Amino acid sequence: MHCHYLVVRETYMDDEHARTAYGIAAVIEYDGCVSVMQSISDIYPELAPVRDLVKCCNALDLELIHLEEIVEDFFGERV
């Protein structure tokens, strides 16, 4: 199954503050619909590094089974 990877922007709010974080989603298109196969939320507070990771995943045609390991290796922490 061929996945395409996308950057996901999320806003987290509490009573006084809001913060933005970026994650990654693996999606497939089938029968005219897009399905999210897996997503990893809140992996980094800046867009550029997550966008770079997504570009690499798509360029390398990364298999979905490797997504968590790649994110962990790229950012150096457990997801």
VENCOR-V146069 format. One record per pair of residues at least 24 apart in sequence whose C-alpha atoms are under 10 Angstrom apart, sorted by sequence separation. I is the first residue (numbers start at 0). J is the second residue. If there is no record, write none. Layout:
# VENCOR-V146069
I;J + I;J
This chain:
# VENCOR-V146069
1;25 + 2;26 + 3;27 + 19;43 + 20;44 + 21;45 + 22;46 + 49;73 + 1;26 + 2;27 + 3;28 + 19;44 + 20;45 + 21;46 + 48;73 + 49;74 + 1;27 + 2;28 + 18;44 + 19;45 + 20;46 + 21;47 + 23;49 + 37;63 + 48;74 + 0;27 + 1;28 + 19;46 + 21;48 + 22;49 + 23;50 + 36;63 + 37;64 + 39;66 + 21;49 + 22;50 + 25;53 + 38;66 + 39;67 + 42;70 + 20;49 + 21;50 + 23;52 + 24;53 + 37;66 + 38;67 + 42;71 + 11;41 + 23;53 + 37;67 + 4;35 + 7;38 + 9;40 + 10;41 + 22;53 + 25;56 + 39;70 + 43;74 + 2;34 + 3;35 + 6;38 + 7;39 + 8;40 + 9;41 + 25;57 + 42;74 + 2;35 + 3;36 + 4;37 + 5;38 + 6;39 + 7;40 + 8;41 + 2;36 + 4;38 + 6;40 + 7;41 + 42;76 + 2;37 + 7;42 + 8;43 + 9;44 + 42;77 + 8;44 + 25;61 + 42;78 + 8;45 + 25;62 + 26;63 + 41;78 + 8;46 + 25;63 + 40;78 + 7;46 + 39;78 + 6;46 + 6;47 + 25;66 + 7;49 + 24;66 + 6;49 + 7;50 + 23;66 + 5;49 + 6;50 + 5;50 + 6;51 + 4;50 + 6;52 + 5;52 + 6;53 + 23;70 + 4;52 + 5;53 + 6;54 + 22;70 + 4;53 + 5;54 + 3;53 + 4;54 + 3;54 + 4;55 + 5;56 + 4;56 + 5;57 + 3;56 + 4;57 + 2;56 + 3;57 + 4;58 + 2;57 + 3;58 + 1;57 + 4;60 + 3;60 + 4;61 + 2;60 + 3;61 + 1;60 + 2;61 + 3;62 + 4;63 + 1;61 + 2;62 + 3;63 + 1;62 + 2;63 + 0;62 + 1;63 + 4;66 + 0;63
